[in-house]
């Protein structure tokens, strides 16, 4: 089973996404890859935000959230991506699960 991991900061803003165990040669894999690539391209070309991404065996997307003036725009794009992933999870429940984690928070 594949996994989509949404990484959030301590204010609940999406910082990145990691995808594991979903082969790109499947319809699901191509869909996930296309969604990630569309978001990466939009962020880079429209908002001029630095994005690290890979679309190989393990797919990932990491967004530079350094400009607080873009929070609203980044939130809109990245939360739309998360909604898309939730819909894919609903439609492909046997093939993919969506998890979310807070990055950089230490629990004592």
Secondary structure, 3 states (H helix, E strand, C coil): CEEEEEEECCCCCEEEEEEECCCCCCHHHHHHHHHHHHHHHHHHHCCCCCEEEEECCCEEEEECCCCHHHHHHHHHHHHHHHHHHHHHHHHCCCCEEEEEEECCCCCC
